[in-house]
Amino acid sequence: MESDALAQVLSPPLKRSLADDVAERLREAILSGQLAPGERLRETELSEMMGVSRGPVREALRRLESEGLVFVGRTGRTKVARLSLQDLDEVFSLRKALERVAIEYACEYATSEDLDELQAIVDDMAIALARGINEKEGAEFDLRFHDVVYRASRHQRLGNSWISIRSQTYIIMLSRNVASADFRDSVVHGHQEIVDAITARDKERALAVIEQHMFVAYERVSKSYGQTHIDLDQDE
């Protein structure tokens, strides 16, 4: 064994880069609505505001583009993305496939700690919905739950695929009306069914449950999304 070569491979991990930090801050600004859909993002302005050079900003914008949060138009201008109904369909069709694999693997590999965490999230969700929450809080509960399902699957590549659409899924979830009684009842019941199926290690039941869960979720957001979200030419 060559110790020098091994030492190079197993060297301490690099510290968090400026591009990581810039990407996280921009991502949060987009997801919180501080940077609005269609808003232009200029490297020079962003670098001045954040006190960094243009290099980290450029790299951060590339990462956000890969996540679907920003886009580069035909003229080379970078803007915050608007998600169209086509985007909605694509995200949901991919998510539907990922969720089926995730719940099937979770039925096999979920630990008691995973199950406890899933149940705790559903319980907290029910309490929060009863007292009243906003769309942002509702989306955060939902994503936390599905994060645990993907982790419980013990399928790294599946988890990576989920991360690639997670930000867009969050934006889509913000269009839901969490104040409606129908939402409160169905969202808690739907997530509880998922926990029960995984706990029972019943793959057939779990697949049926997640199929219905995704159908209801799509129907809910597609109705509230509306034609106003369609943007045929984002570079105007």
C-alpha positions as CSV (number, residue, x, y, z in Angstrom):
1,M,0.0,0.0,0.0
2,E,1.4,3.4,-1.0
3,S,1.0,5.6,2.0
4,D,1.5,8.9,0.1
5,A,-1.2,8.0,-2.4
6,L,-3.5,6.9,0.3
7,A,-2.9,10.0,2.4
8,Q,-3.8,12.1,-0.7
9,V,-7.1,10.3,-1.2
10,L,-8.0,10.3,2.4
11,S,-7.0,13.9,3.0
12,P,-9.3,16.0,5.2
13,P,-12.5,17.1,3.3
14,L,-12.5,20.6,1.9
15,K,-14.2,23.3,3.8
16,R,-17.5,24.7,2.6
17,S,-16.8,26.8,-0.5
18,L,-18.0,30.3,-1.2
19,A,-20.1,28.9,-4.1
20,D,-21.9,26.6,-1.6
21,D,-22.7,29.5,0.6
22,V,-23.9,31.7,-2.2
23,A,-26.0,29.0,-3.7
24,E,-27.7,28.3,-0.3
25,R,-28.4,32.0,0.2
26,L,-29.8,32.5,-3.2
27,R,-31.9,29.3,-3.0
28,E,-33.4,30.5,0.3
29,A,-34.2,33.9,-1.3
30,I,-36.0,32.2,-4.2
31,L,-37.9,29.7,-2.1
32,S,-39.0,32.4,0.4
33,G,-40.2,34.6,-2.5
34,Q,-37.7,37.4,-1.8
35,L,-36.5,36.8,-5.4
36,A,-39.6,36.6,-7.5
37,P,-40.2,34.4,-10.5
38,G,-39.0,36.2,-13.7
39,E,-36.6,38.5,-11.7
40,R,-33.3,39.0,-13.4
41,L,-30.2,37.9,-11.6
42,R,-27.1,39.9,-12.5
43,E,-23.7,38.5,-11.4
44,T,-22.2,41.9,-10.8
45,E,-25.1,43.1,-8.6
46,L,-25.2,39.8,-6.6
47,S,-21.4,39.7,-6.1
48,E,-21.6,43.3,-4.7
49,M,-24.5,42.6,-2.5
50,M,-23.0,39.4,-1.1
51,G,-19.4,40.7,-0.8
52,V,-17.9,38.0,-3.0
53,S,-16.3,37.8,-6.4
54,R,-18.3,36.9,-9.5
55,G,-16.8,33.4,-9.7
56,P,-18.7,31.9,-6.8
57,V,-21.8,33.7,-7.9
58,R,-21.5,32.2,-11.4
59,E,-20.9,28.7,-10.0
60,A,-23.9,29.1,-7.6
61,L,-26.2,30.1,-10.5
62,R,-25.1,27.1,-12.5
63,R,-26.1,24.9,-9.6
64,L,-29.4,26.6,-9.2
65,E,-30.0,26.2,-12.9
66,S,-29.4,22.4,-12.6
67,E,-32.1,22.4,-9.8
68,G,-34.5,24.2,-12.1
69,L,-34.7,27.3,-9.8
70,V,-33.1,29.7,-12.4
71,F,-32.8,29.6,-16.2
72,V,-30.6,31.2,-18.8
73,G,-32.6,32.6,-21.7
74,R,-31.7,32.9,-25.3
75,T,-30.1,36.2,-24.7
76,G,-27.9,34.8,-21.9
77,R,-29.8,36.6,-19.2
78,T,-30.3,34.6,-15.9
79,K,-33.6,34.9,-14.2
80,V,-35.6,33.2,-11.5
81,A,-37.6,30.4,-13.1
82,R,-41.3,30.4,-13.4
83,L,-42.7,26.8,-13.2
84,S,-45.2,26.2,-16.0
85,L,-47.9,23.5,-16.1
86,Q,-45.5,21.4,-18.2
87,D,-42.9,21.7,-15.4
88,L,-45.6,20.6,-12.9
89,D,-46.4,17.6,-15.0
90,E,-42.7,16.7,-15.5
91,V,-41.9,17.1,-11.8
92,F,-44.9,15.0,-10.7
93,S,-44.3,12.2,-13.3
94,L,-40.7,11.9,-12.1
95,R,-41.6,12.1,-8.4
96,K,-44.3,9.5,-8.8
97,A,-41.7,7.0,-10.1
98,L,-39.2,7.9,-7.4
99,E,-41.8,7.6,-4.6
100,R,-42.8,4.1,-5.7
101,V,-39.2,2.9,-5.4
102,A,-38.6,4.8,-2.2
103,I,-41.6,3.3,-0.4
104,E,-40.9,-0.2,-1.6
105,Y,-37.3,0.0,-0.3
106,A,-38.4,1.7,2.9
107,C,-40.7,-1.2,3.6
108,E,-37.7,-3.4,3.6
109,Y,-35.0,-1.3,5.2
110,A,-36.7,1.3,7.4
111,T,-35.5,1.1,11.0
112,S,-37.6,1.6,14.2
113,E,-35.9,5.1,14.4
114,D,-37.1,5.9,10.9
115,L,-40.6,4.8,11.7
116,D,-40.7,6.8,15.0
117,E,-39.5,9.9,13.1
118,L,-42.1,9.5,10.4
119,Q,-44.9,9.1,13.0
120,A,-43.6,12.1,14.9
121,I,-43.8,14.3,11.8
122,V,-47.3,13.2,11.1
123,D,-48.3,13.9,14.7
124,D,-46.7,17.3,14.6
125,M,-48.3,18.0,11.2
126,A,-51.8,17.2,12.6
127,I,-51.2,19.5,15.6
128,A,-49.9,22.4,13.4
129,L,-52.7,22.1,10.9
130,A,-55.3,22.2,13.7
131,R,-53.9,25.5,15.0
132,G,-53.4,26.9,11.5
133,I,-50.3,27.1,9.4
134,N,-49.3,28.9,6.2
135,E,-48.3,27.3,2.9
136,K,-44.6,27.6,3.6
137,E,-44.9,25.6,6.9
138,G,-47.1,23.0,5.2
139,A,-44.6,22.5,2.5
140,E,-41.8,22.2,5.0
141,F,-43.7,19.5,6.9
142,D,-44.3,17.6,3.7
143,L,-40.7,17.7,2.6
144,R,-39.4,16.6,6.0
145,F,-41.7,13.6,5.8
146,H,-40.6,12.5,2.4
147,D,-36.9,13.2,3.2
148,V,-37.2,10.6,5.9
149,V,-38.9,8.1,3.5
150,Y,-36.0,8.5,1.1
151,R,-33.5,8.1,3.8
152,A,-35.3,5.0,5.1
153,S,-35.0,3.5,1.6
154,R,-31.2,3.3,2.1
155,H,-30.9,3.9,-1.6
156,Q,-28.3,6.6,-2.3
157,R,-28.9,7.1,-6.0
158,L,-32.6,7.4,-5.4
159,G,-32.0,10.0,-2.7
160,N,-29.8,12.0,-5.1
161,S,-32.6,11.9,-7.7
162,W,-35.0,13.2,-5.1
163,I,-32.7,16.1,-4.2
164,S,-32.6,17.1,-7.9
165,I,-36.4,17.9,-7.8
166,R,-36.8,18.8,-4.2
167,S,-36.6,22.5,-4.6
168,Q,-39.1,22.5,-7.5
169,T,-41.4,20.3,-5.4
170,Y,-41.3,22.8,-2.6
171,I,-42.2,25.7,-5.0
172,I,-45.1,23.6,-6.3
173,M,-46.3,22.8,-2.8
174,L,-46.6,26.5,-2.0
175,S,-49.6,26.8,-4.4
176,R,-51.7,24.6,-2.1
177,N,-54.5,26.0,0.1
178,V,-53.5,24.7,3.5
179,A,-56.3,26.5,5.2
180,S,-59.0,24.3,3.6
181,A,-60.6,21.6,5.8
182,D,-60.3,19.2,2.9
183,F,-56.5,19.7,2.9
184,R,-56.1,19.3,6.6
185,D,-58.1,16.1,6.7
186,S,-56.6,14.4,3.6
187,V,-53.0,15.4,4.1
188,V,-52.8,13.9,7.6
189,H,-54.7,10.8,6.7
190,G,-52.6,10.3,3.5
191,H,-49.3,10.5,5.4
192,Q,-50.5,8.3,8.2
193,E,-51.4,5.6,5.6
194,I,-47.9,5.7,4.3
195,V,-46.4,5.3,7.8
196,D,-48.8,2.4,8.5
197,A,-47.9,0.6,5.3
198,I,-44.2,0.9,5.9
199,T,-44.6,-0.2,9.5
200,A,-46.5,-3.3,8.3
201,R,-43.7,-4.0,5.7
202,D,-46.6,-4.4,3.3
203,K,-45.1,-3.5,-0.1
204,E,-48.3,-4.1,-2.1
205,R,-50.3,-1.9,0.2
206,A,-47.6,0.7,0.3
207,L,-47.5,1.0,-3.5
208,A,-51.3,1.4,-3.6
209,V,-51.1,4.0,-0.9
210,I,-48.4,6.1,-2.6
211,E,-50.2,5.8,-5.9
212,Q,-53.3,7.4,-4.3
213,H,-51.2,9.9,-2.4
214,M,-49.5,11.2,-5.5
215,F,-52.8,11.3,-7.5
216,V,-54.5,13.4,-4.8
217,A,-51.4,15.7,-4.5
218,Y,-51.3,16.3,-8.3
219,E,-55.1,17.0,-8.5
220,R,-54.8,19.5,-5.6
221,V,-51.9,21.5,-7.0
222,S,-52.9,21.3,-10.7
223,K,-56.3,22.9,-9.9
224,S,-54.7,25.7,-7.8
225,Y,-51.8,26.2,-10.2
226,G,-53.9,27.6,-13.0
227,Q,-53.1,29.0,-16.4
228,T,-51.5,32.1,-14.9
229,H,-48.3,30.1,-14.2
230,I,-47.8,29.3,-17.8
231,D,-44.9,31.3,-19.3
232,L,-44.3,30.4,-22.9
233,D,-41.3,32.8,-23.4
234,Q,-39.4,33.3,-20.2
235,D,-36.7,35.4,-21.8
236,E,-38.8,38.3,-22.7
